[in-house]
Amino acid sequence: MLTIKQITENTDKVIRGLEKKHFANAKEAVAKVLELNDARRGAQAQLDKNLAEVNSLSKSIGALMKEGKKEEAAAAKARVAACKEAGKELQAVMDKAAEELQALLYTIPNVPYDLVPEGAGAEDNLVVKVGGMETELPQNALPHWELAKKYDIIDFDLGVKIAGAGFPVYKGKGARLQRALINFFLDEARASGYTEIMPPTVVNAASGYGTGQLPDKEGQMYHCELDDLYLIPTAEVPVTNIYRDVILDEKQLPIMNCAYTECFRREAGSYGKDVRGLNRLHEFSKVELVRIDKPEHSEQSHQEMLDHVERLLQKLELPYRILRLCGGDMSFTAAICYDFEVYSEAQKRWLEVSSVSNFDTYQANRLKCRYRTAEKKTELCHTLNGSALALPRIVAALLENNQTPEGIRIPKALVPYCGFDRID
């Protein structure tokens, strides 16, 4: 969440940033934050003054009694009692203002960087790069859901029988392709210096609040009500929460973690052709990159993550483009975000396969994730994450863009992982 210092010292800039994100009632929300902060600070100042008076009077009572000044001592005792009673009321006022302030800050999104373009939705995102190999498909090329049926590698109907729509069953070479991609992505991450983590796929509410999924995306997460646990929408949540309530040493930064997990998303309200086949699932596999860094180095970390994801798409021989998201299309928590999309030649559309974001101090403030400088000062870290990569749409693009009359060609980089060079 935003820090009080950010809001009080850069009020106009914060309001402009929230408006760039199309956050409703930005001015009113910021004004309420300032009002609650003033109430909290005012109560704290009066409470401190009362405490100082109580301490002073308490010291004087003994001396007054020794001097035989019983009436003055009694008056001092009465004043101490009155101060303590007032202190209870002030503490209640301060606690209430602090609680309301915290709850309000949770509902205010991160402020985007100046580099983030203006815009209301996906149509306003800025294409910053296009790359990859051009694809020439045979006539009457098939979409991946028909290829999956033709080669008996993904069974969508069986998934509906077992769980419901959005839970496909991978079979034979389809399952092996999934496993190959996971291992390929993990090996590439380790080669780039990331430490592999195998985290839980359920988290508590504190973890959801720590990375910003709660309260913003509560309706999109699967909730195990009896145990009050949430199925993770991405490995970002458990891996970043490793550093919740932790003070790191500056020498430890940047921390670089990667993790493969299953991910679960309700995708409430999704429908139509955009959700057909593997385009939008309730459960899917993903390898995630997470970095914890110093503020002055996080921009470089972000670029290194972008370069890493781009190399993966190049090795998979897929046509891709990179977009800088506009304010209205960014996530609640991101300060800046780039999306990677691969082109589906059979569907004639771009498919998002990765988002790589820098959250600045927004998540770290929620997490209380800090580092100690060489000068022994404690500062908030920056957190970053990105998909490297999400499998469903990668699989869809691989199947569609590599179909030939003889079968589906496997990119050279994947052959050692698959153990086959063609699906036929």
N, C-alpha and C positions, 0 to 999 in steps of 0.2 A: 504494500500500500504506500501511498505518498506519505512523506514525512511531514510533520508539522513545520519544520524549518523550510522545506520546499514551498509550502503554501503561504507561510507568513512573509518570507523574504522575496518570493517571486509570484505574488498573487495574480497579477495580470497575465503573466506568462502561463501560469497553470490554467487559468480560465480559457485562454486562447487555445491551449493544447487540448483541453477537454472538449471544446467546441469543434476542434479539428476531428476528434473522434466521434463527433455527433452524440455526445453525452447530453441527455436532456437536463435542463435546469442547472447548468454548470455554475452560473453565477450564484444561484440560490444555495447550492450545495456547499460551495466554497465559503459563502457568507455564514452559513450555519456552522461550518467547521471553525471559523474564526470566533464566532460567538461562544461556542462551547469551550473552545480553548481559553478564551478570556475568563469565562466563568470558572473553569478549573484552576487557572493560574491565580485568579482573585481569591478563591477559597483557600488555595494553598498558601498564599501570602498571609492571609489573615490567620490561618491555622499556625503558621510559623511564628507570627507575632504573639499569638496567645500562648504558645508553648514557651517562648522566651520569657513571657511575663510570669507564667506558672513556675518556671525554674527559678526566676529571681525572687518571687514571693516565698517559695518554699525554703530557700536558703535564709531568708530574713526572719522566718517564723521562730526558729530556734533561738536566734539572737535576741528577738523581742521578748521571748519568754524568760530568758536569763536575766534580762534587764527589768523584769517585772512589768512589762508593758502588755498586760493581758488583753486589754481591750483592742490595742493595735494588732496584736497577734491574732485575735479572734476575727478582726476585720480582714486581715490578710488571708486567713483560712477560708472565710466566706468568699473572698474574691477568687481564690484558687478554685473553689468548688464551682463558682459561676463560669470561670474560664474553661474548666473541664467540660461543663455541660454545653457551653457554646461550641467547644471543640468538637463534640459529638455531632452537632448539627452541621458544622462546617465540613467535617469529614464526610458526612452523608451527601452534602451538596457537591463536594469535590468528586466523590466516587460516582455519583449519578452522572455528572458532566463527563467524566472520563469514560464511563461505560457507553454513553450515548455517542461520544466522539469516536470511540473505537468502532462501534457498529456502523456509524456513518462512513468512516474512512474505508471500511471493507466494501462499500457499495460504489466507491469512486474509482474509475479505471486509471491506468497509468497514463502519463502525459507523453505523447509521441515526440520523437526528436524532430528538429527542424527539417531534416532531410526527407521526412515522410511527406509524400504528396497529399494535397487536398483531394477530397473525393468522398462519395457516399457509399460506393459499392465496388464489386469486382471489376465493373466496366471502367473504373477510374484508376486501376492499378497500372503501374509503369513498367513496361517490358524493358529490362536493362541489358539482356543478352539472349541470343538464340544460338543454339549449337547442336552438335550431334549429327548422326548419319541420316541422309535422306533414305526414305523407304519406297521401294517399288513392289507393289503387291500384285498377285495374279488377278485376273478378272473375277468378279463375284466373290471378293474377299469376304470372309466371315467374321462377325464379332466374336469376342472371346467366349461368350456363353454358348455359342453354337460349336465353336472349336472344342470346348471342354466336353461337350456331349459327344461330338464326333470321335474324339480320341479317348473318351472315357477316363478323364483325368480329374474332373471336378463335378460333383453331383449336387446340384442345387436343390432338387426335389427331395433327396434323402436328408439334406440338412433341415428342410421344412418339417419332415416327418419326425426327426429326432428333437429339434429345438424350436424351429420357426424360421421365417424368412430372415435372411441376413446372416445365417450360420451355415456356410457351405461345408461339404465334406470333400477333402482332397484325397485322391486315390492314385495308387501306382506311381507313374512318373510325375503326376501332379503333386503328390506328397513329397516326392524326392526333390522336385524343383523348389518347393517351399523350403525344405531343409537346406538345400544347396545355397539358396539366397541368404538365409539366416547366417550360415557359416561364413559365406563370402563377405557379408557386411561386417560381421564381428572380426574376422581376420584383418580386413582393411582398417577397421577402427584401431585394433591393437597395434598394427604397423604404423599408425599415425600417432601413437603415444597414449591411447586411451586405456584405462584400466577397466576390465570387464567386471560388472556387478550382476548378480542374480538376485533381484529383490522380490518381495512379496507382490502378488497381483491384487491384493486388497489393502486398503489403507483406512485409518481412522479419520474422523472429522478434522482433527487438528492438522493432519497432513494435507487434507483438501483445502483448508483455509491457508495453509502455509504457502502453497504455490498458486492460489487464486482460483481453483476450480469451484470452491465454495466461497461465498454463496452464489456466484455468478452462473455456474453451469450445473446446479443441483439437479435440474430436470433432465439433463442429458446423461447423468450417471446412474448406473445400476446400484441400488441401495439394499444392503442386507439389513433390514430393519431390526431384527431380533438382536443382532450383535452390534448394530450401528457401525457397520463397515461398508465401504464403497469399493466396487470393482474399478480398477484403474482405467482411465481413458488413454493413458500413455505412461511409459516408464519415467517420464519427467517427474511425476508426482512422488513415487517412493525414493528415487535416486536423489533428487534435490533435497528431500526431507531428511536425508542422512545428516545434513549440515544444519538442521533446525536447532536453535539454542546452542550453537557451537561458536567458539572464538578460535579462529585459525591463526597460525603464524604466517606472516607475510611471505616467508620463504617457501611455504607449501603451495603458493599460488603460481600459475593457475592449476586448479584441480581439474582433471579430465577423466570423466567416466563414460562408459558405454554400457548399454544393457539391452538384451533381447527379452521381450515379454509378449504375452498375449495382451490385447487391449480391448476394452469393452465400451461401446457407446450406444445409447438408446436411439440416437438420431431421430428424435421425436419430430414429426412434421415432414420428414423426407418422403418423397414419392415421385413417381413418373420415370421417364427413361433414364434420368441421371443416376438412379439407384439400381439399375438392372445389372445382373451378374455380380461382378466384383467391384462395381463402381462405388458402392456404399454399403458397408457391412456393420453388423452389431458386434462381431468379434473378428479380430484380425491380428496378424503378427507384425511386429515392428521392432527395428533396432533404433535406439535413441542415443543421442550424444548429449551430455550435460557438462557444462563448465562452470566453475566458480572462480572468479578472477578479481583482480584489483581494478578500480575504475579507470585508471590511466591505460590499462592494457586490454580492456574488454572489446574495444573496437577492432584491434588486431585479432583477438580470439574469434570474434564474429566472422571476420574475413576468412580466417583459417578453416572455420567450419563450413562456410560457403564453398570454399575451394575443395574441401573433402567431398561434399555431396556431389559437386559437379564432376569430380574424377570418377565417382561411382557410376554416374549416368554415362559418361564417356566409355568406361570399360564395358558397360552393358550394351553399348552401341545403339542407344536410343536417342531419337530426336527430342530435344528439350528446350525449354526457355526458363529464364529467371525473371521474376517480377518483384518489384518493390511495392509492397502493399500500401494503399492509401489509408488515410486516417479512419475512414468509415468501414473499412474491410479488415482492420487489424483486430487481434484478440484483445480481450479486456486487460490483460497483464503486460503486453509487449510495448516496448518503447520504439522498436523498429523491427520489421519482419520482412523476410524475403521468402517467396514461395517458388518451388521448383515444379514445373509441369512437364509431363511427357506427352508426345502427340500420339494419339491412337488413329492410325491410318484407316482402320476398318470402320471406326465410329465417326471419323472426321471431327474429332474434338480433342481439346487439351484436358489432361487428367492431372490433378494436383497429387504429388507424391511426397512432398516434403515442405515443412515450414521451418525456417531457421531464424530464431528470435533472440534479441538482446532485451532483457527486462530491466536493465540499469539496476537501481537499488530497490525496485518495487517489491519483488519477491523476498529479497534479503531482509527488508524491513518487517515483513510479515513473519518471516522465519526466525528473526533475530540471528541471522547468519553474518558474523563479523570477522574481521581479521585485526591482528595487532601489528602496528607498524614498527619499524626499527626504532622509532622515537617513543615506543610504548603507548602510542595513541590507539584507541579502538575505533575502527571505521566500518561502515557497511560494505559488504562485498557487492559485486555485480554477478548476476546469474544469467546463463545463456543455455539454450537447448535447441536441438534440431533433429528431425527424422533422418536416419541414414541407413536404411530407408523404410517406409511403410510398404508392405508387400503386395496387397491386393491389386492396386492399379499398376504396379510394376509388372506383376504377373500378367495382367490384362494386356498391357502394351507389348510385353515380350511375345505373348501368344499371337496377337494380332499382327504385329509388325514383322514377325519372322515366319509367317505361314508361306509355304511353297507347295507345289503340286505333290511333292514327295513327303511332306510332313512339316513339322515346326522346327526350325533350326535353333540350336542353342548357342548363344554368344560364346566366343572362345574362352573368355575369362571364367565362365561358369562350368565348362565341360569337366575340369578336374573335380569339381564339387558334385556335379550331377552323376558322373560315371557314364554318361551317354551324350551324344552330340545332336540327337534328333528325337522328337516325339512323333511316332508314326503308328 
